[in-house]
Amino acid sequence: MGRKWNNIKEKKASKDANTSRIYAKFGREIYVAARQGEPDPVSNQALKVVLERAKTYSVPKHIIDKAIEKAKGGGEESYDELRYEGFGPGGSMVIVDALTNNVNRTASDVRAAFGKNGGNMGVSGSVSYMFDATAVIGVEGKTEDDVLELLMEADVDARDILGEEEAVIVYAEPDQFHTVQEAFRGAGVSEFSVAELTMLAQNDIQLSAEDQAQFEKMIDAIEDLEDVRQVYHNVDLSE
């Protein structure tokens, strides 16, 4: 499962050239989550999850505060949460999550990003059955044995615990996301190298050099879309 973390790490590393776009998307996501309940992460679990992700991407505090204040002020913007599924070069599978105030525009843009780059949109369920919703939490400064002991004490049955370069990565059920984090915080951990609720492919594939270049072009086109929040796929990009 180590390749899964590599895909997440690649996505995080690529943000440096697109920080303004990443921050803008987080601002929208935080606003939407804050409007789903109280604009307080203590009582609003959806907001808490988004803020944990935002921290791992170093989203500035003023952007977070602005989005929450906008939600508190009763902002009138309304967004729909959408999921698209599709196929790319070489048998690759892709899931696209979006937040949009214009469903027709987003559907058209996502379809075009697939179609112009060697892929095609699928129907709902055509891809997602090959992925599992998963909590992924990474910490540094701990060994795998340390982490296993902490999780046993917290009564967390993780799917997997793997050492990956400087970090130890925990793969767990989505409903264990906060439990795992609290177990780490109880052991003095204040920062996470990754904190994601994600969709992980049950089996990763490797592409030929030509197909991988086309695939990466397609993913870049999808991620560049203003309404796209998260993109998941089954391609091993670690090489």
C-alpha positions, 0 to 999 in steps of 0.5 A: 500500500505504500504506493498509495502514499506516494500518489498523495505525496506527489499531489501535495508536492505539486501544489507549490506552483499553484498555491493561489489556486489551491488556497482558493479551492480550500477557501470555497471548501471551508466556506461550504463545510462551515455552512453545513452546520455551526461554523465551529470545528469543535461541533462541525465534523465536516469543517474539522476534516477540511481544516485538518487537510488545509493545515497539511497544505499550509493554507494561510490562517487569513484565508481560513478565517475569511471563509469561516467569517463569510459563512458566519455572515450568512453568505448567499453562495450555494454550491452542489457537491458532485462526483464524476467518474471516468477512464484515462489512457491505459486502463486508468480510472479516475474519480473527480469530486467537485463543488460548483454553483453551476452544474452544467458548466462543471459537467461540461468542463470535466467532460472536456478535460477527459475527452481532450486528453485521451479519456472519457467520462463514465456513468455513476458507479463505473469506477468507484466500485474499484476504490475504497473510502479511506482515512490516511494520517501520516506522522513523523518522529514515530516508529511503526511499533510506536504507532501500533501501540498508540492505536491499540491503546485507542482501540483503533483497528487500522487497515495498515501501518507503513513506514514511508521514508520520514513518515509513518502512514496509517490507513484506517476506516473513514470514521476513525479519522478523528480517533487516530488523530486524537491518539497521536495528539495524546502522544504529543503529535501536533502536526501531521504530514498528511491528513486526508479522507480519500478514495484509494484504488484497490489496485494500482496500475503502471502505465507506459511512458507514453500513456503516463505522459498523456494521463498526467496531462489529463489529470493536470487539466482536470485539477486546473478546473476551478470547481474541482476539489479532489481527484483520485486515480489508480495510477502508480506515479511513484516511478 
